[in-house]
Amino acid sequence: MGEKFVLGKSIKKSRVNFSVIICTYMRPAPLLNLLQSIQRQSLYPTEILVIDGSTNNKTETIIKENQFQNLKYFLVAEDNRGLTKQRNFGISKVNEENEVICFLDDDTVLETDYFENLLKTYKLFPNALGVGGYIFNEIEWTKVEGDYSSNKNEFYFDGWKRKDGSRFVLRKKLKLDSDCPPGFSPSFSHGRSVGFLPPSNKTYQVEQLMGGVSSFRKSVFEKFSFSTYFEGYGLYEDADFTLRVSKTGNLYLNTAAKLSHFHAESGRPNQYQYGKMVVRNGWYVWRIKNPKPNLKDRFKWNSITILLTFIRFTNIITANNKKAAFTETVGRIIGWWSLLFNKPKQQ
């Protein structure tokens, strides 16, 4: 598998005016942890916009009880509730003089030099339209010296290895693994996300970023906005947006811009709806990258979708939460069959 990356370099600090947009829903405690980590940053945001879609006042109370410099709070009405709508609302409120807009999930916590390293990337790569941060608390990587040949249960990239997930191990056996580097989507979709990039402190070129740890030049939003097709929770809305942006310029992920993600359960959809979204939103994003797939691409996309549904079905026996595994499996099956007569309409 080919590698596509560029080495990071140290450069002098220079002030870039930047905004941070945090879209939140019913997560006051995780949001406070994030804001406290922003307070400790070596490079502090020009403005912080908290866009709250909550149906109670607990988040607003947390904001009032804890003062943060440059913070602006917005409680949105129902017609602006949902991740993509809240992001677009936040973009409309950004200071016109700011050059970069950063997005953060409300259940993340930043290392103290997160913004400093993220913003450096725009100076190092003036052609960058967007730069992503790096989640480092979820996967254990091992540095490998010299020539290394990974086994079937491992994933190896750029001198680092990690244990591969069971679904990817099975996909490799069935010749259905991604044929692209992490952060790039193959013509049949189902690629490896930027989470498969190692903690090398390098900057890698990609075509997809995770929305909740991303940033973009403000000028990007003169042409692009987040699609409101992705209602509510907005699964894969980031893949849709960054695939469209990457067709017009370069995106990068700086693995030195580190943060932790803690996956707060509150505010998530039920497992049935999640299962449907995995399939239907996945189909939508696939067609953004490849509007007219050939027969081979169609076969692979459907084969992998069915395979992943089957793996989730086996969790009914093996997982602790058997009900969640069952309802998500049903959602995936319904989502797949619905594509025969009601395909998502691109917006």
KOLMI-781514 format. One record per residue (C-alpha): residue in three letters; x, y, z. Coordinates in Angstrom, 2 decimals. Layout:
! residues N
+------+---------+---------+---------+
| resn |       u |       v |       w |
+------+---------+---------+---------+
|  ALA |       X |       Y |       Z |
...
+------+---------+---------+---------+
END
This chain:
! residues 347
+------+---------+---------+---------+
| resn |       u |       v |       w |
+------+---------+---------+---------+
|  MET |    0.00 |    0.00 |    0.00 |
|  GLY |    1.50 |    3.32 |   -1.06 |
|  GLU |    2.30 |    6.00 |    1.47 |
|  LYS |    1.49 |    9.67 |    1.03 |
|  PHE |    2.95 |   11.97 |    3.63 |
|  VAL |    5.19 |   14.92 |    4.24 |
|  LEU |    7.57 |   15.62 |    7.07 |
|  GLY |    6.80 |   18.37 |    9.56 |
|  LYS |    9.37 |   21.09 |   10.31 |
|  SER |    9.80 |   23.46 |   13.21 |
|  ILE |    8.98 |   27.10 |   12.50 |
|  LYS |    8.77 |   30.23 |   14.60 |
|  LYS |    5.56 |   31.16 |   16.36 |
|  SER |    3.38 |   33.69 |   14.58 |
|  ARG |   -0.05 |   34.83 |   15.60 |
|  VAL |   -2.98 |   33.70 |   13.47 |
|  ASN |   -6.43 |   34.97 |   14.34 |
|  PHE |   -8.63 |   31.90 |   14.66 |
|  SER |  -12.07 |   30.92 |   15.87 |
|  VAL |  -13.12 |   27.73 |   17.61 |
|  ILE |  -16.62 |   26.35 |   17.08 |
|  ILE |  -17.90 |   23.76 |   19.56 |
|  CYS |  -21.29 |   22.26 |   18.76 |
|  THR |  -22.81 |   20.60 |   21.81 |
|  TYR |  -25.97 |   18.75 |   22.80 |
|  MET |  -26.82 |   17.71 |   26.37 |
|  ARG |  -23.19 |   17.30 |   27.48 |
|  PRO |  -22.42 |   20.03 |   30.03 |
|  ALA |  -19.75 |   18.11 |   31.99 |
|  PRO |  -17.67 |   16.97 |   28.97 |
|  LEU |  -17.95 |   20.48 |   27.50 |
|  LEU |  -16.54 |   21.99 |   30.68 |
|  ASN |  -13.55 |   19.60 |   30.53 |
|  LEU |  -12.88 |   20.71 |   26.96 |
|  LEU |  -13.14 |   24.41 |   27.78 |
|  GLN |  -10.75 |   23.99 |   30.70 |
|  SER |   -8.22 |   22.34 |   28.37 |
|  ILE |   -8.59 |   25.28 |   25.95 |
|  GLN |   -7.91 |   27.61 |   28.86 |
|  ARG |   -4.49 |   25.94 |   29.29 |
|  GLN |   -3.44 |   26.38 |   25.64 |
|  SER |   -0.08 |   27.87 |   24.69 |
|  LEU |   -1.90 |   29.64 |   21.83 |
|  TYR |   -5.32 |   30.91 |   22.86 |
|  PRO |   -8.24 |   31.31 |   20.40 |
|  THR |   -9.32 |   34.74 |   19.20 |
|  GLU |  -12.89 |   33.61 |   19.85 |
|  ILE |  -14.69 |   30.51 |   21.09 |
|  LEU |  -18.25 |   29.94 |   19.86 |
|  VAL |  -20.32 |   27.40 |   21.81 |
|  ILE |  -23.37 |   26.42 |   19.72 |
|  ASP |  -25.78 |   24.62 |   22.05 |
|  GLY |  -28.67 |   22.52 |   20.77 |
|  SER |  -29.67 |   21.26 |   24.22 |
|  THR |  -33.31 |   21.09 |   25.28 |
|  ASN |  -32.51 |   22.12 |   28.88 |
|  ASN |  -30.44 |   24.89 |   30.49 |
|  LYS |  -27.70 |   22.79 |   32.09 |
|  THR |  -25.06 |   23.73 |   29.50 |
|  GLU |  -25.94 |   27.41 |   29.73 |
|  THR |  -25.64 |   27.22 |   33.51 |
|  ILE |  -22.17 |   25.66 |   33.26 |
|  ILE |  -21.07 |   28.47 |   30.93 |
|  LYS |  -22.39 |   31.16 |   33.30 |
|  GLU |  -20.73 |   29.59 |   36.34 |
|  ASN |  -17.31 |   29.28 |   34.63 |
|  GLN |  -15.92 |   32.29 |   32.81 |
|  PHE |  -13.73 |   31.73 |   29.76 |
|  GLN |  -11.98 |   34.46 |   27.81 |
|  ASN |  -13.34 |   35.27 |   24.31 |
|  LEU |  -16.25 |   32.84 |   24.68 |
|  LYS |  -19.61 |   33.50 |   23.02 |
|  TYR |  -22.57 |   31.26 |   23.82 |
|  PHE |  -25.53 |   30.60 |   21.47 |
|  LEU |  -28.55 |   28.47 |   22.32 |
|  VAL |  -30.13 |   27.53 |   18.99 |
|  ALA |  -33.80 |   26.89 |   18.29 |
|  GLU |  -35.09 |   23.60 |   16.91 |
|  ASP |  -34.69 |   24.66 |   13.26 |
|  ASN |  -30.91 |   25.05 |   13.80 |
|  ARG |  -30.49 |   21.95 |   15.99 |
|  GLY |  -28.31 |   19.10 |   14.73 |
|  LEU |  -24.57 |   18.87 |   14.13 |
|  THR |  -24.34 |   20.19 |   10.56 |
|  LYS |  -26.93 |   22.92 |   11.15 |
|  GLN |  -25.16 |   24.03 |   14.33 |
|  ARG |  -21.81 |   24.14 |   12.53 |
|  ASN |  -23.26 |   26.26 |    9.73 |
|  PHE |  -24.87 |   28.53 |   12.33 |
|  GLY |  -21.53 |   28.89 |   14.08 |
|  ILE |  -19.74 |   29.73 |   10.84 |
|  SER |  -22.22 |   32.57 |   10.26 |
|  LYS |  -21.24 |   34.07 |   13.63 |
|  VAL |  -17.45 |   33.97 |   13.15 |
|  ASN |  -15.50 |   37.23 |   13.28 |
|  GLU |  -14.86 |   38.26 |    9.67 |
|  GLU |  -11.23 |   39.15 |   10.41 |
|  ASN |  -10.31 |   35.65 |   11.60 |
|  GLU |   -8.36 |   33.50 |    9.16 |
|  VAL |   -8.98 |   29.94 |   10.39 |
|  ILE |  -12.00 |   28.16 |   11.88 |
|  CYS |  -11.38 |   25.17 |   14.16 |
|  PHE |  -14.05 |   22.61 |   15.05 |
|  LEU |  -13.97 |   20.50 |   18.21 |
|  ASP |  -16.26 |   17.77 |   19.49 |
|  ASP |  -17.58 |   18.55 |   22.95 |
|  ASP |  -16.15 |   15.32 |   24.43 |
|  THR |  -12.50 |   15.99 |   23.54 |
|  VAL |   -9.66 |   17.28 |   25.74 |
|  LEU |   -6.65 |   19.08 |   24.20 |
|  GLU |   -2.95 |   18.79 |   24.92 |
|  THR |   -1.57 |   22.22 |   25.85 |
|  ASP |    0.11 |   22.82 |   22.48 |
|  TYR |   -2.79 |   21.60 |   20.30 |
|  PHE |   -3.64 |   24.93 |   18.65 |
|  GLU |    0.02 |   25.96 |   18.40 |
|  ASN |    0.88 |   22.83 |   16.40 |
|  LEU |   -2.34 |   22.92 |   14.37 |
|  LEU |   -1.87 |   26.54 |   13.27 |
|  LYS |    1.82 |   25.99 |   12.45 |
|  THR |    0.72 |   23.68 |    9.67 |
|  TYR |   -0.91 |   26.51 |    7.71 |
|  LYS |    2.42 |   28.38 |    7.75 |
|  LEU |    4.38 |   25.30 |    6.78 |
|  PHE |    1.94 |   24.41 |    3.96 |
|  PRO |    0.49 |   27.66 |    2.55 |
|  ASN |   -1.63 |   25.64 |    0.11 |
|  ALA |   -3.51 |   23.89 |    2.93 |
|  LEU |   -7.28 |   24.39 |    2.89 |
|  GLY |   -7.72 |   22.41 |    6.08 |
|  VAL |   -5.71 |   20.77 |    8.86 |
|  GLY |   -6.80 |   18.07 |   11.27 |
|  GLY |   -5.70 |   17.26 |   14.79 |
|  TYR |   -4.69 |   13.82 |   16.05 |
|  ILE |   -6.58 |   11.66 |   18.57 |
|  PHE |   -3.89 |    9.80 |   20.48 |
|  ASN |   -5.67 |    8.11 |   23.41 |
|  GLU |   -7.58 |    5.39 |   21.55 |
|  ILE |   -4.97 |    3.13 |   19.90 |
|  GLU |   -1.68 |    1.66 |   21.12 |
|  TRP |    1.07 |    1.90 |   18.48 |
|  THR |    4.57 |    0.39 |   18.46 |
|  LYS |    7.58 |    1.93 |   16.70 |
|  VAL |    9.33 |   -0.56 |   14.40 |
|  GLU |   12.97 |   -0.24 |   13.38 |
|  GLY |   14.35 |   -1.20 |    9.97 |
|  ASP |   12.53 |   -3.30 |    7.37 |
|  TYR |    9.43 |   -4.87 |    8.80 |
|  SER |    6.91 |   -7.31 |    7.39 |
|  SER |    3.61 |   -7.16 |    9.27 |
|  ASN |    1.49 |  -10.23 |    9.93 |
|  LYS |   -2.18 |  -10.58 |    9.06 |
|  ASN |   -3.31 |   -9.40 |   12.50 |
|  GLU |   -1.36 |   -6.12 |   12.32 |
|  PHE |   -1.52 |   -2.86 |   10.43 |
|  TYR |    1.82 |   -1.27 |    9.51 |
|  PHE |    2.41 |    2.26 |    8.23 |
|  ASP |    5.44 |    4.55 |    8.07 |
|  GLY |    7.57 |    2.65 |   10.61 |
|  TRP |    4.77 |    2.01 |   13.12 |
|  LYS |    2.48 |   -0.96 |   13.77 |
|  ARG |   -0.77 |   -1.53 |   15.65 |
|  LYS |   -3.15 |   -4.41 |   16.19 |
|  ASP |   -5.64 |   -4.57 |   13.37 |
|  GLY |   -9.36 |   -4.80 |   14.06 |
|  SER |  -11.12 |   -8.11 |   13.43 |
|  ARG |  -13.19 |   -6.62 |   10.62 |
|  PHE |  -10.06 |   -5.51 |    8.75 |
|  VAL |   -8.35 |   -8.87 |    9.35 |
|  LEU |  -11.33 |  -10.60 |    7.77 |
|  ARG |  -11.46 |   -8.07 |    4.93 |
|  LYS |   -7.80 |   -8.77 |    4.15 |
|  LYS |   -8.51 |  -12.49 |    3.97 |
|  LEU |  -11.37 |  -11.82 |    1.54 |
|  LYS |   -9.31 |   -9.36 |   -0.58 |
|  LEU |  -11.64 |   -6.51 |    0.45 |
|  ASP |   -9.17 |   -4.28 |    2.33 |
|  SER |   -8.64 |   -0.65 |    1.33 |
|  ASP |   -6.12 |   -0.10 |   -1.45 |
|  CYS |   -5.36 |    3.48 |   -0.30 |
|  PRO |   -3.29 |    5.03 |    2.51 |
|  PRO |   -5.14 |    6.08 |    5.68 |
|  GLY |   -7.19 |    9.23 |    5.17 |
|  PHE |   -7.93 |    8.43 |    1.52 |
|  SER |  -11.11 |    6.81 |    0.27 |
|  PRO |  -10.92 |    3.99 |   -2.32 |
|  SER |  -13.29 |    3.93 |   -5.27 |
|  PHE |  -15.45 |    1.38 |   -3.40 |
|  SER |  -15.32 |    3.44 |   -0.16 |
|  HIS |  -14.86 |    1.65 |    3.22 |
|  GLY |  -11.32 |    3.01 |    3.53 |
|  ARG |   -9.09 |    3.36 |    6.58 |
|  SER |   -9.67 |    6.61 |    8.44 |
|  VAL |   -7.01 |    9.05 |    9.66 |
|  GLY |   -7.14 |    7.04 |   12.89 |
|  PHE |   -4.82 |    4.61 |   11.13 |
|  LEU |   -2.07 |    7.24 |   10.88 |
|  PRO |    0.66 |    6.65 |   13.50 |
|  PRO |    1.76 |    9.02 |   16.32 |
|  SER |    4.91 |   10.00 |   14.40 |
|  ASN |    4.65 |   13.80 |   14.95 |
|  LYS |    4.65 |   14.13 |   11.15 |
|  THR |    2.14 |   15.93 |    8.95 |
|  TYR |    0.39 |   13.72 |    6.39 |
|  GLN |   -1.58 |   14.75 |    3.34 |
|  VAL |   -5.12 |   13.31 |    3.36 |
|  GLU |   -8.47 |   13.82 |    1.66 |
|  GLN |  -10.63 |   13.17 |    4.73 |
|  LEU |  -10.57 |   14.67 |    8.23 |
|  MET |  -12.57 |   13.92 |   11.36 |
|  GLY |  -14.98 |   16.82 |   11.75 |
|  GLY |  -14.69 |   17.14 |   15.51 |
|  VAL |  -10.90 |   17.61 |   15.41 |
|  SER |  -10.58 |   19.67 |   12.24 |
|  SER |   -9.86 |   23.20 |   11.04 |
|  PHE |  -10.23 |   25.07 |    7.76 |
|  ARG |   -9.31 |   28.38 |    6.25 |
|  LYS |  -12.27 |   30.71 |    6.61 |
|  SER |  -12.22 |   31.27 |    2.84 |
|  VAL |  -13.30 |   27.61 |    2.36 |
|  PHE |  -16.76 |   28.52 |    3.65 |
|  GLU |  -17.30 |   31.06 |    0.91 |
|  LYS |  -17.95 |   28.04 |   -1.33 |
|  PHE |  -18.68 |   25.12 |    0.98 |
|  SER |  -21.02 |   24.41 |    3.88 |
|  PHE |  -21.90 |   21.30 |    5.87 |
|  SER |  -24.68 |   19.32 |    4.22 |
|  THR |  -28.00 |   19.31 |    6.07 |
|  TYR |  -28.65 |   15.84 |    4.65 |
|  PHE |  -26.85 |   14.61 |    7.78 |
|  GLU |  -29.54 |   15.36 |   10.33 |
|  GLY |  -29.15 |   15.22 |   14.09 |
|  TYR |  -26.08 |   13.21 |   15.08 |
|  GLY |  -24.60 |   13.70 |   11.60 |
|  LEU |  -22.72 |   10.42 |   11.09 |
|  TYR |  -20.10 |   10.77 |    8.27 |
|  GLU |  -20.89 |   14.44 |    7.73 |
|  ASP |  -17.15 |   15.10 |    8.04 |
|  ALA |  -16.29 |   12.62 |    5.26 |
|  ASP |  -18.83 |   14.27 |    2.96 |
|  PHE |  -17.53 |   17.78 |    3.65 |
|  THR |  -13.81 |   17.02 |    3.42 |
|  LEU |  -14.14 |   14.88 |    0.30 |
|  ARG |  -15.83 |   17.81 |   -1.43 |
|  VAL |  -13.23 |   20.30 |   -0.20 |
|  SER |  -10.28 |   18.04 |   -1.10 |
|  LYS |  -11.35 |   18.09 |   -4.75 |
|  THR |  -10.37 |   21.79 |   -4.81 |
|  GLY |   -7.17 |   21.78 |   -2.69 |
|  ASN |   -4.99 |   20.02 |   -0.13 |
|  LEU |   -5.89 |   18.81 |    3.36 |
|  TYR |   -3.39 |   17.69 |    5.99 |
|  LEU |   -3.36 |   15.95 |    9.36 |
|  ASN |   -0.71 |   17.02 |   11.87 |
|  THR |   -0.06 |   14.16 |   14.31 |
|  ALA |    1.79 |   16.58 |   16.63 |
|  ALA |   -1.52 |   18.41 |   17.31 |
|  LYS |   -2.74 |   15.94 |   19.91 |
|  LEU |   -6.00 |   15.59 |   21.81 |
|  SER |   -8.00 |   12.90 |   23.57 |
|  HIS |  -11.50 |   11.76 |   22.66 |
|  PHE |  -13.71 |   10.27 |   25.38 |
|  HIS |  -16.87 |    9.28 |   23.44 |
|  ALA |  -19.55 |   10.59 |   25.79 |
|  GLU |  -22.68 |    8.46 |   25.43 |
|  SER |  -25.19 |   11.26 |   26.02 |
|  GLY |  -26.60 |   12.84 |   22.87 |
|  ARG |  -26.10 |    9.76 |   20.68 |
|  PRO |  -28.91 |    8.18 |   18.59 |
|  ASN |  -30.42 |    4.80 |   19.47 |
|  GLN |  -28.69 |    1.76 |   17.97 |
|  TYR |  -31.39 |    1.09 |   15.37 |
|  GLN |  -31.13 |    4.60 |   13.94 |
|  TYR |  -27.33 |    4.40 |   14.15 |
|  GLY |  -27.34 |    1.15 |   12.15 |
|  LYS |  -29.48 |    2.70 |    9.42 |
|  MET |  -27.22 |    5.77 |    9.29 |
|  VAL |  -24.08 |    3.63 |    8.98 |
|  VAL |  -25.39 |    2.14 |    5.74 |
|  ARG |  -27.38 |    4.98 |    4.20 |
|  ASN |  -24.92 |    7.75 |    5.10 |
|  GLY |  -22.08 |    5.46 |    4.05 |
|  TRP |  -23.71 |    5.05 |    0.63 |
|  TYR |  -24.15 |    8.83 |    0.35 |
|  VAL |  -20.47 |    9.50 |    1.09 |
|  TRP |  -19.37 |    6.74 |   -1.30 |
|  ARG |  -21.22 |    8.47 |   -4.14 |
|  ILE |  -19.65 |   11.84 |   -3.25 |
|  LYS |  -16.25 |   10.28 |   -3.96 |
|  ASN |  -17.37 |    8.05 |   -6.82 |
|  PRO |  -20.65 |    9.26 |   -8.41 |
|  LYS |  -20.60 |    6.58 |  -11.14 |
|  PRO |  -19.00 |    3.41 |   -9.69 |
|  ASN |  -18.26 |    0.54 |  -12.00 |
|  LEU |  -19.51 |   -3.01 |  -11.42 |
|  LYS |  -16.41 |   -4.01 |   -9.42 |
|  ASP |  -16.76 |   -1.02 |   -7.09 |
|  ARG |  -20.46 |   -1.73 |   -6.60 |
|  PHE |  -19.73 |   -5.36 |   -5.78 |
|  LYS |  -17.04 |   -4.42 |   -3.24 |
|  TRP |  -19.11 |   -1.72 |   -1.52 |
|  ASN |  -22.08 |   -4.04 |   -1.09 |
|  SER |  -19.91 |   -7.02 |   -0.10 |
|  ILE |  -18.18 |   -5.04 |    2.66 |
|  THR |  -21.49 |   -3.57 |    3.87 |
|  ILE |  -23.01 |   -7.06 |    4.15 |
|  LEU |  -19.85 |   -8.40 |    5.79 |
|  LEU |  -19.84 |   -5.66 |    8.44 |
|  THR |  -23.54 |   -6.28 |    9.10 |
|  PHE |  -22.81 |   -9.98 |    9.60 |
|  ILE |  -19.95 |   -9.18 |   12.01 |
|  ARG |  -22.29 |   -6.93 |   14.00 |
|  PHE |  -24.86 |   -9.76 |   14.01 |
|  THR |  -22.33 |  -12.12 |   15.64 |
|  ASN |  -22.00 |   -9.57 |   18.47 |
|  ILE |  -25.52 |  -10.62 |   19.53 |
|  ILE |  -23.79 |  -13.74 |   20.91 |
|  THR |  -20.37 |  -12.37 |   21.87 |
|  ALA |  -21.03 |   -8.81 |   23.11 |
|  ASN |  -22.09 |   -7.78 |   26.61 |
|  ASN |  -24.85 |   -5.50 |   25.28 |
|  LYS |  -26.73 |   -8.01 |   23.14 |
|  LYS |  -29.79 |   -5.81 |   22.70 |
|  ALA |  -27.70 |   -2.98 |   21.20 |
|  ALA |  -26.01 |   -5.41 |   18.81 |
|  PHE |  -29.40 |   -6.80 |   17.71 |
|  THR |  -31.07 |   -3.42 |   17.16 |
|  GLU |  -28.06 |   -2.03 |   15.28 |
|  THR |  -27.98 |   -5.13 |   13.05 |
|  VAL |  -31.67 |   -4.68 |   12.24 |
|  GLY |  -31.01 |   -1.02 |   11.45 |
|  ARG |  -28.17 |   -1.95 |    9.08 |
|  ILE |  -30.32 |   -4.53 |    7.30 |
|  ILE |  -33.26 |   -2.13 |    6.91 |
|  GLY |  -30.84 |    0.60 |    5.76 |
|  TRP |  -29.33 |   -1.66 |    3.08 |
|  TRP |  -32.68 |   -2.86 |    1.70 |
|  SER |  -34.00 |    0.72 |    1.66 |
|  LEU |  -31.33 |    1.61 |   -0.90 |
|  LEU |  -33.17 |   -0.51 |   -3.48 |
|  PHE |  -36.18 |    1.84 |   -3.58 |
|  ASN |  -35.18 |    5.00 |   -1.69 |
|  LYS |  -31.62 |    6.09 |   -2.32 |
|  PRO |  -30.34 |    9.22 |   -0.51 |
|  LYS |  -30.56 |   12.40 |   -2.60 |
|  GLN |  -27.33 |   14.37 |   -2.75 |
|  GLN |  -27.62 |   17.99 |   -1.57 |
+------+---------+---------+---------+
END
